[in-house]
Amino acid sequence: MSGWLTIMRSRPMIGLLIGLLAGLGCIGLRHAGGLQPLELAFYDWLLRTRPADTRPDPRIVLIAITEDDIRSLGRWPISDATLAEALERLLRARPRVVGLDIYRDLPVPPGHKDLEALLLRRPEIIGVMKVGEGQLPTIPPPPVLRDTGRVGFSDIIVDDDGIVRRGLLYQDAGESTVPAFALQVALRYLQAEGITPQPDPVMPDHLRLGRTTLVPFEATDGGYADADARGYQILLDYRAARAKPATFTLSALLAGQVEQAALEGTIVLVGVEASSTERSFATPFLVSDGEVSGVRLHAELAQQLLRAALQGEGSMTTTAEWQETLATLSLGLLGGTAGLLVRSPWRFVMVTGGGVLALGAAAWLALMQEFWLPAVQPALAWLVSFSTTMAAGFQYERRQRDQLMQLFAQHVSPEVADELWQQRDQFLDGHRPRPQKMVATVLFSDLQGYTSVAEAMEPQRLLDWINSYLAALSDVIIAHHGVIDDYAGDGIKANFGVPLPRVAPEEIQDDARRAVRCALAMQEVLERLNAQSQSRGLPTVGMRIGICTGPVVAGSLGSVQRLKYTTIGDTVNSAARLEGLDKDRFVPADPNNICRILLDETTAGYLANEFRLERVGEVSVKGKERPLIAYRVKGHAETADDRL
């Protein structure tokens, strides 16, 4: 796994904490109403994309009073006589129910007495009233129907965005509870089927109609934050929105152009569809169908009630508030955890997009079962937690990389730096390299004759001269995959086999061989630099190199602001002692003896026959009780492969 495992080990709660905060933030935003427009818009889209039955419900017929009807009659409102004539024609076709969605609280002569007599005599007719609220006026029912139980209110609930999504079944009107117009016509129709409203056996305050219990709407159901839930409301499922009921105009009815078979045994709703006299309403299908008249909304609700009672289609339900909270927190925690595991931008798009699509698909499938599953709140929690955790991880990773590059970028080859970054979970502990015990080959180099040159040369010229040597020698070390540990004046310390542990014997052998190859390459560079210095009248120097292989402790020293990665231990001390052995007696007067390379016995044992070695013998070094057996490197063996 990648370095993100380091985050989870060092900060196991980071994803959970971000996920929890994201979830709680989304819950708070939802309760403040900030997510309601998005939730309702997505709900509308789900309703529009749901497969719909486009066959009209034969149980409901509309008689629409259109603009053409008003012009042909020459007046509005139409007279009681005209209305009575229309009702008489309807009743002769023997419909089961006639719903009159036209206010008749005041007489519209002529024919008022005839209309009243007809309304009183025929129980199939359901009148309408308006309860009203606030600035909306109250419109009484026809006086003759006031105490007959054959009146329903026509009030329609409109959401803040102007769309109708709920149907009102009962509401309080003063000291009494009044049923809705659509409910009244549906109940009158269902009487012939032996169905009457009953309390639910388990929840007595819930209305059971035939085979279905109608669950009342609550203020925070679905995507709503604090809706007005007064009265007994249900969510409109709009299953019949694509199936337009059979519709005839008033003029066609009066002209005898409506066949009896089209009306017999049905619910006939008489209402106004003239935009000049009647308000129209927006539905979730506004994009494709435009606004609809109030009588069509009553027809929609009546059809939903009939389907519930006769076909057992449940009313639209939604999640409980605790379920939404649990889902949001769960998605937040999941997003926070997943955000720690993903680094690629493409994977970010795929994972976040996949999560959102999965939630959308779940919401769509739930709607197929008459269940509103709010998806915006959990989707937002998922997106916010995932994105925030990933961003925090990128920031953490950038600090790690900066720290790593600060330690190594100028002292290792690009290949080693890349390998360090790829395996940083094994190497870093937070922002510091993890202390490790490992086997490495340590190289110390020092220029012979530098001190006397430094005393005689002016400062700027001295720095330019010594930097030319150190830069060239450093490039050689980096090219051989060594890690430059330190510069000390004219000296360099380098390690081979760090910072990633080398365990296999062949890996340790490779480190030792690369260190010796590097030393011989440094000798060649020194010869070239001396030739250049001599041609420019500058001093020349010799070089001593000490190399040891063995156990070291590798780690960082210093503060967070100034760290240095280094190795310590007996192997390091031995390499330093070999480099400085008899340095006062080492005078590189012979151009063929410009560089002395000494090894310990362990390093020599890893070299096989690749190099020509001269056994120096036992040498005593400062700080060690037992002498070292040293070897001097004379060059590459005649058959050695001199490739890196």
C-alpha positions in Angstrom: 0.0 0.0 0.0 1.0 3.6 -0.4 2.1 6.2 2.0 -1.5 6.8 2.9 -1.2 3.9 5.3 1.3 6.0 7.2 -1.5 8.6 7.7 -3.9 6.0 9.0 -1.3 4.5 11.3 -0.1 7.9 12.6 -3.5 9.5 12.5 -6.1 6.7 12.6 -8.9 9.1 13.4 -8.4 11.8 10.8 -10.8 10.3 8.2 -13.4 9.5 10.9 -13.2 13.0 12.4 -13.6 14.7 9.0 -16.4 12.4 8.1 -18.2 13.0 11.3 -17.9 16.8 11.0 -19.0 16.6 7.3 -22.0 14.5 8.3 -23.0 16.8 11.2 -22.5 19.9 9.0 -24.8 18.5 6.3 -27.4 17.6 8.9 -27.3 21.1 10.3 -27.6 22.6 6.8 -30.5 20.3 6.0 -32.4 21.4 9.2 -31.7 25.0 8.4 -33.4 24.5 5.0 -30.3 24.9 3.0 -30.7 21.6 1.2 -34.5 21.7 0.6 -34.4 23.3 -2.9 -31.9 20.7 -4.1 -33.7 17.8 -2.5 -37.1 18.9 -4.0 -35.5 19.5 -7.4 -34.0 16.0 -7.4 -37.3 14.5 -6.2 -39.1 16.2 -9.1 -36.5 14.8 -11.5 -37.1 11.3 -10.1 -40.8 11.6 -10.6 -40.3 12.8 -14.2 -37.9 9.9 -15.0 -40.1 7.2 -13.5 -41.8 4.9 -16.0 -45.4 6.0 -16.3 -48.6 4.4 -17.5 -50.0 6.7 -20.2 -53.4 5.0 -20.3 -56.1 7.3 -18.9 -58.0 6.1 -15.8 -61.5 5.3 -17.1 -62.9 6.0 -13.7 -62.4 9.8 -14.0 -63.7 12.2 -16.6 -63.3 16.0 -16.8 -65.9 18.5 -18.0 -63.7 21.6 -18.6 -65.0 25.1 -18.9 -62.6 26.7 -21.4 -62.0 30.2 -22.7 -64.0 29.2 -25.8 -66.9 28.1 -23.6 -66.9 31.4 -21.8 -66.8 33.3 -25.1 -69.7 31.3 -26.5 -71.8 31.7 -23.4 -71.0 35.4 -23.4 -70.6 35.7 -19.6 -68.6 34.7 -16.5 -69.6 33.3 -14.1 -72.0 31.1 -16.0 -75.6 31.3 -14.8 -77.1 28.9 -12.4 -79.5 27.9 -15.2 -76.6 26.9 -17.5 -74.9 25.0 -14.7 -78.2 23.2 -13.8 -78.7 22.2 -17.5 -75.1 20.8 -17.7 -75.6 18.8 -14.4 -78.9 17.4 -15.7 -77.2 16.2 -18.9 -74.5 14.6 -16.9 -76.8 12.9 -14.4 -78.8 11.3 -17.3 -75.6 9.4 -18.2 -75.7 7.9 -14.7 -72.2 8.7 -13.4 -71.4 7.4 -10.0 -70.2 10.8 -8.7 -70.3 14.4 -10.0 -67.8 16.7 -8.4 -68.7 20.4 -9.0 -65.4 22.4 -8.7 -67.2 25.7 -9.2 -68.0 28.0 -6.3 -71.7 28.7 -5.8 -71.9 30.4 -2.5 -73.9 33.2 -4.1 -76.7 33.0 -6.7 -75.9 33.7 -10.3 -79.4 34.2 -11.8 -81.3 33.1 -13.7 -82.1 29.5 -12.5 -80.9 29.7 -8.9 -83.9 27.8 -7.5 -83.6 25.1 -10.1 -79.9 24.6 -9.3 -80.5 24.5 -5.6 -83.3 21.9 -6.1 -81.0 19.8 -8.2 -78.1 19.9 -5.8 -80.4 18.9 -2.9 -82.1 16.2 -4.8 -79.1 14.4 -6.3 -76.7 12.8 -3.7 -74.2 12.1 -6.4 -73.2 15.7 -6.5 -70.3 16.9 -4.4 -70.0 20.7 -3.9 -66.9 22.7 -3.2 -65.8 25.4 -0.7 -62.6 27.1 0.2 -61.2 27.2 3.8 -58.6 29.9 3.0 -56.0 31.2 5.4 -54.3 34.5 6.1 -54.9 36.7 3.0 -56.7 34.0 1.2 -60.5 34.4 1.4 -62.9 31.8 2.8 -65.5 30.8 0.3 -68.5 29.0 1.8 -70.2 26.0 0.1 -73.5 26.3 -1.7 -75.9 27.1 1.1 -78.2 24.1 0.2 -75.3 21.7 0.7 -74.0 23.2 3.9 -75.1 20.4 6.3 -75.4 17.5 3.8 -71.9 16.1 4.2 -71.5 16.5 0.4 -69.0 19.3 0.4 -65.2 19.3 0.2 -62.6 22.1 0.3 -60.6 22.9 -2.9 -57.5 24.4 -1.1 -54.2 23.3 -2.7 -50.9 23.3 -0.9 -48.2 25.1 -2.9 -44.5 24.8 -1.8 -42.3 27.8 -1.5 -40.9 27.2 -5.0 -44.4 27.3 -6.4 -44.8 23.6 -7.1 -47.5 21.3 -5.8 -46.2 18.1 -4.3 -48.7 17.4 -1.5 -52.3 16.7 -1.3 -54.5 17.8 1.7 -57.1 15.4 2.8 -58.5 17.1 6.0 -58.0 20.4 7.6 -59.6 22.4 10.4 -62.2 25.0 9.6 -63.0 26.8 12.8 -64.3 24.2 15.2 -64.9 21.4 12.6 -62.7 19.3 10.4 -63.4 19.5 6.7 -62.5 16.8 4.1 -61.0 17.7 0.8 -63.0 17.9 -2.4 -60.9 15.1 -4.0 -61.4 12.9 -0.9 -65.1 13.4 -0.9 -65.6 12.4 -4.5 -63.3 9.4 -4.0 -65.2 8.2 -0.9 -68.6 8.6 -2.7 -67.2 6.4 -5.5 -65.9 3.8 -3.1 -69.2 3.5 -1.2 -70.4 1.4 -4.1 -67.4 -0.9 -3.5 -68.2 -1.2 0.2 -65.2 0.9 1.2 -65.4 3.5 3.9 -62.6 5.4 5.7 -61.3 3.5 8.8 -58.6 4.1 11.4 -55.5 1.9 10.9 -55.5 -1.0 13.4 -51.9 -0.3 14.5 -51.9 3.5 14.2 -55.5 4.7 15.0 -54.7 8.3 14.0 -53.8 7.1 10.5 -56.5 6.9 7.8 -57.0 3.5 6.2 -58.8 3.4 2.9 -59.6 -0.1 1.6 -56.3 -2.0 1.3 -54.0 0.9 2.1 -53.1 3.1 5.1 -52.4 6.7 4.1 -49.4 7.8 6.1 -49.7 11.5 7.0 -47.0 13.9 6.0 -44.7 15.3 8.6 -42.9 18.6 8.5 -39.4 17.1 7.9 -40.4 14.2 5.6 -38.3 13.6 2.6 -36.3 16.7 1.6 -38.4 19.2 3.5 -36.8 21.1 6.4 -39.8 22.7 8.2 -42.8 22.4 6.0 -46.4 23.3 7.1 -47.8 19.9 8.0 -51.1 21.1 9.4 -54.1 19.0 8.6 -53.8 15.5 7.1 -51.5 15.6 4.1 -50.1 13.0 1.9 -47.4 13.2 -0.8 -48.8 13.2 -4.4 -47.2 10.3 -6.3 -48.2 11.7 -9.7 -48.5 8.3 -11.3 -51.4 9.6 -13.4 -49.5 12.7 -14.5 -48.8 11.3 -17.9 -52.2 9.7 -18.3 -54.6 12.6 -19.0 -58.2 11.8 -18.1 -60.8 11.9 -20.7 -61.8 15.6 -21.1 -64.9 17.2 -22.7 -65.7 20.9 -22.9 -68.9 22.4 -21.5 -70.0 23.4 -25.0 -69.7 19.8 -26.2 -71.7 18.6 -23.2 -74.5 21.1 -23.7 -74.6 20.3 -27.4 -75.1 16.6 -26.7 -71.8 15.6 -28.1 -70.7 13.5 -25.1 -71.7 9.9 -25.3 -73.4 8.3 -22.3 -70.9 5.4 -22.3 -68.1 7.8 -21.6 -69.7 9.0 -18.3 -71.6 6.1 -16.9 -70.3 4.8 -13.6 -67.4 7.3 -13.5 -66.4 10.3 -11.4 -67.1 13.4 -13.4 -65.3 16.5 -12.3 -66.7 19.8 -13.5 -64.2 22.6 -13.3 -62.7 25.7 -15.0 -59.6 25.6 -17.2 -59.8 29.1 -18.5 -56.6 30.9 -17.6 -58.4 34.3 -17.5 -60.6 33.1 -14.6 -58.8 30.3 -12.8 -55.4 30.0 -11.3 -53.1 27.4 -12.7 -50.5 25.4 -10.7 -47.0 24.1 -11.3 -46.2 20.4 -10.8 -43.0 18.4 -10.9 -43.8 17.9 -14.6 -43.7 21.7 -15.3 -40.7 21.3 -17.6 -42.6 19.1 -20.0 -46.3 19.7 -19.4 -46.6 23.3 -18.1 -49.0 24.3 -15.4 -52.3 22.6 -14.8 -55.7 23.7 -13.5 -56.9 23.1 -10.0 -59.5 20.6 -11.2 -56.8 18.4 -12.7 -54.9 18.4 -9.4 -58.1 17.3 -7.7 -58.4 14.5 -10.4 -54.8 13.5 -9.7 -55.4 13.2 -5.9 -58.7 11.4 -6.5 -57.0 8.8 -8.8 -54.3 8.2 -6.2 -56.9 7.6 -3.5 -58.8 5.1 -5.8 -55.6 3.2 -6.6 -54.7 3.0 -2.9 -58.2 1.7 -1.9 -58.9 -0.6 -4.8 -55.5 -1.7 -6.1 -53.5 -1.6 -2.8 -51.0 0.9 -4.1 -49.3 2.4 -1.0 -49.1 6.1 -0.7 -45.7 7.7 -1.0 -43.7 7.3 2.2 -40.2 8.5 3.2 -37.5 7.8 5.6 -37.7 8.7 9.3 -35.5 11.5 10.5 -33.3 9.2 12.5 -32.7 7.0 9.4 -31.7 10.1 7.3 -29.3 11.1 10.1 -27.8 7.6 10.3 -27.4 7.4 6.6 -25.7 10.9 6.4 -23.3 10.1 9.2 -22.5 6.7 7.7 -21.8 8.2 4.3 -19.7 11.0 5.9 -17.6 8.4 7.8 -17.3 6.2 4.7 -16.2 9.2 2.6 -13.7 10.3 5.2 -12.2 6.8 5.3 -12.2 6.3 1.5 -10.6 9.7 1.1 -7.4 8.4 2.8 -7.0 5.7 0.3 -7.4 7.6 -3.0 -4.7 9.9 -4.4 -5.2 9.9 -8.2 -7.5 12.7 -9.5 -9.1 10.2 -11.9 -9.8 7.8 -9.1 -11.2 10.7 -7.1 -13.7 11.5 -9.9 -14.5 7.8 -10.4 -15.0 7.1 -6.7 -17.0 10.2 -5.8 -19.0 10.0 -9.0 -19.7 6.4 -8.5 -20.9 7.0 -4.9 -23.2 9.8 -6.1 -24.5 7.7 -8.9 -25.1 4.8 -6.5 -27.1 7.0 -4.2 -29.1 8.4 -7.2 -29.8 4.9 -8.4 -30.9 3.8 -4.9 -33.2 6.8 -4.7 -34.7 6.0 -8.1 -35.3 2.3 -7.3 -36.8 3.4 -4.0 -39.2 5.7 -5.8 -40.3 2.8 -7.9 -41.6 1.3 -4.7 -43.4 4.5 -3.6 -40.6 5.4 -1.3 -38.9 8.8 -1.2 -35.2 8.4 -0.3 -33.6 11.8 0.1 -30.2 11.6 -1.6 -28.8 15.1 -1.6 -27.9 15.2 2.1 -26.0 11.9 2.3 -24.4 12.6 -1.2 -23.2 16.0 0.0 -21.8 14.4 3.2 -20.0 11.8 1.0 -18.6 14.4 -1.3 -17.5 16.9 1.4 -15.9 14.2 3.6 -14.2 12.5 0.7 -12.9 15.7 -0.8 -11.8 17.2 2.5 -10.0 14.1 3.6 -8.3 13.7 0.3 -7.3 17.4 0.3 -6.0 17.0 3.9 -4.1 13.9 2.7 -2.6 15.8 -0.2 -1.5 18.6 2.2 0.0 16.0 4.5 1.7 14.3 1.6 3.1 17.5 0.4 4.6 18.3 3.7 6.0 14.8 3.8 7.5 15.2 0.3 8.9 18.7 1.2 10.5 17.2 4.3 11.9 14.2 2.4 13.2 16.4 -0.4 14.7 18.8 2.1 16.7 15.9 3.5 17.6 14.1 0.3 16.8 16.0 -2.9 20.3 17.4 -3.4 22.2 14.4 -2.0 20.7 11.4 -3.9 20.1 10.3 -7.5 16.6 10.9 -9.0 16.1 7.1 -9.0 16.8 6.9 -5.2 14.6 9.9 -4.5 11.7 8.4 -6.5 12.1 5.0 -4.7 12.2 6.9 -1.3 8.9 8.6 -2.2 7.2 5.4 -3.4 8.2 3.5 -0.2 7.8 6.4 2.2 5.4 4.4 4.4 8.3 2.2 5.3 10.7 5.1 5.8 8.8 8.0 7.4 7.3 8.2 10.8 5.1 11.3 10.6 7.4 14.0 9.3 10.7 12.5 10.4 12.6 9.5 9.0 12.0 6.5 11.1 15.2 5.4 13.0 16.3 2.1 11.6 19.0 -0.5 12.2 20.5 -1.7 8.9 23.6 -2.9 7.2 25.2 -0.3 5.0 28.5 0.7 3.4 29.9 4.0 4.6 32.4 6.1 2.6 34.5 8.9 3.9 36.7 11.1 1.6 39.0 13.9 2.4 41.3 16.1 0.3 45.0 15.9 1.2 46.8 19.3 1.0 43.7 21.4 1.3 44.8 23.0 4.6 47.9 24.6 3.3 46.1 25.8 0.2 43.3 27.4 2.3 45.9 29.4 4.3 47.4 31.0 1.2 44.3 31.6 -1.0 41.9 34.5 -0.7 38.4 33.5 0.5 36.3 33.8 -2.7 38.9 32.1 -4.8 39.3 29.4 -2.2 35.5 28.7 -2.1 35.3 28.6 -5.9 38.2 26.2 -6.1 37.1 23.8 -3.4 33.5 23.9 -4.5 34.5 22.8 -8.0 36.1 19.7 -6.4 33.2 18.9 -4.0 30.6 19.4 -6.7 32.3 17.0 -9.1 32.9 14.4 -6.4 29.3 14.7 -5.2 28.0 14.1 -8.7 30.0 10.9 -8.8 28.5 9.7 -5.5 25.0 10.4 -6.6 25.6 8.7 -10.0 26.5 5.6 -8.1 23.3 5.8 -6.0 25.1 6.9 -2.9 23.4 9.1 -0.3 25.5 12.1 0.7 25.3 12.4 4.4 27.5 15.4 5.2 30.2 17.9 4.1 32.9 18.7 6.5 35.2 21.3 5.0 36.8 19.4 2.2 35.5 16.1 3.3 32.4 14.1 2.2 30.5 11.4 4.0 28.3 9.1 1.9 26.2 6.0 2.6 25.4 3.1 0.3 22.3 1.0 1.2 20.3 3.7 3.0 17.7 5.0 3.7 15.7 1.9 2.6 16.9 -1.2 4.4 18.9 -3.7 2.4 18.3 -7.2 3.8 19.3 -9.8 1.2 23.0 -10.6 1.1 23.2 -9.9 -2.6 21.8 -6.4 -1.9 24.5 -5.7 0.7 27.1 -7.0 -1.6 25.9 -4.7 -4.3 26.1 -1.7 -2.0 29.8 -2.6 -1.1 30.7 -2.9 -4.8 29.0 0.3 -5.8 30.9 2.1 -3.0 34.3 0.9 -4.3 33.3 1.6 -7.9 32.4 5.1 -6.7 35.7 5.5 -5.0 37.6 4.6 -8.1 35.5 7.0 -10.2 36.2 9.7 -7.7 39.9 9.1 -8.2 39.5 9.5 -12.0 37.5 12.8 -11.5 40.2 14.0 -9.1 42.9 13.4 -11.7 40.9 15.3 -14.3 40.3 18.2 -11.9 44.0 18.4 -10.9 44.9 18.6 -14.5 42.5 21.5 -15.0 43.8 23.2 -11.9 47.4 22.8 -12.9 46.7 24.3 -16.4 45.1 27.4 -14.7 47.9 27.8 -12.2 45.8 26.5 -9.3 47.0 24.1 -6.6 46.4 20.3 -6.9 45.4 17.9 -4.1 45.3 14.3 -3.2 42.5 12.3 -1.7 42.0 9.7 1.0 39.0 7.4 1.1 37.9 5.0 3.8 35.2 2.4 3.3 33.5 0.1 5.8 30.5 -2.2 5.6 28.5 -3.2 8.7 25.6 -2.4 10.9 24.6 1.2 11.3 21.7 3.2 12.9 20.1 5.5 10.4 17.8 8.4 11.3 17.4 12.1 11.5 19.2 14.4 13.9 18.2 17.9 14.9 14.9 19.8 15.2 11.8 19.9 13.0 13.1 23.2 11.5 16.5 21.8 10.8 16.8 18.0 10.3 19.8 16.0 9.0 19.6 12.4 7.9 22.7 10.5 9.0 24.2 7.2 10.1 25.9 6.5 13.3 27.6 3.5 14.8 30.9 1.5 14.9 30.9 1.0 11.1 30.8 4.8 10.6 33.6 5.4 13.0 35.7 2.7 11.4 35.3 4.2 7.9 36.3 7.6 9.3 39.4 6.1 11.0 40.4 4.3 7.8 40.1 7.5 5.8 42.3 9.4 8.3 44.9 6.6 8.8 48.4 7.9 8.7 47.2 10.9 6.9 50.3 12.9 7.8 52.5 10.3 6.1 50.3 10.1 3.0 51.9 12.5 0.5 50.5 12.0 -3.1 53.6 13.2 -4.9 53.3 10.4 -7.4 50.6 11.2 -10.0 49.8 7.5 -10.1 49.3 7.5 -6.3 47.0 10.5 -6.1 44.2 8.7 -4.2 44.4 6.2 -1.4 41.4 3.9 -0.9 41.3 1.7 2.2 38.7 -0.9 3.0 37.9 -3.0 6.0 37.9 -6.8 5.8 34.1 -7.1 5.6 33.9 -4.8 2.6 36.7 -6.7 0.9 34.8 -10.0 1.4 31.9 -8.7 -0.7 34.0 -7.7 -3.7 34.9 -11.2 -5.1 37.4 -10.7 -8.0 36.0 -7.4 -9.3 38.9 -5.3 -8.0 42.6 -5.5 -7.4 43.2 -5.4 -3.7 46.4 -5.1 -1.7 46.3 -6.5 1.9 47.7 -3.8 4.2 47.3 -6.0 7.3 46.2 -5.2 10.8 45.9 -1.5 11.6 45.1 0.1 14.9 42.5 2.8 14.8 41.4 5.2 17.5 38.4 4.1 19.6 38.7 0.3 18.8 40.3 -2.2 21.0 40.8 -4.8 18.3 42.8 -3.8 15.2 41.2 -3.7 11.7 42.4 -5.8 8.8 42.7 -3.2 6.0 42.9 -3.5 2.2 44.0 -1.0 -0.3 42.2 -0.8 -3.6 44.6 -0.7 -6.5 42.0 -0.6 -9.3 39.6 -2.7 -11.3 40.6 -6.3 -11.9 41.6 -7.0 -15.5 38.4 -9.1 -16.1 36.1 -7.0 -14.0 33.0 -5.4 -15.5 33.5 -1.7 -15.1 29.9 -0.8 -15.8 27.7 0.8 -13.0 
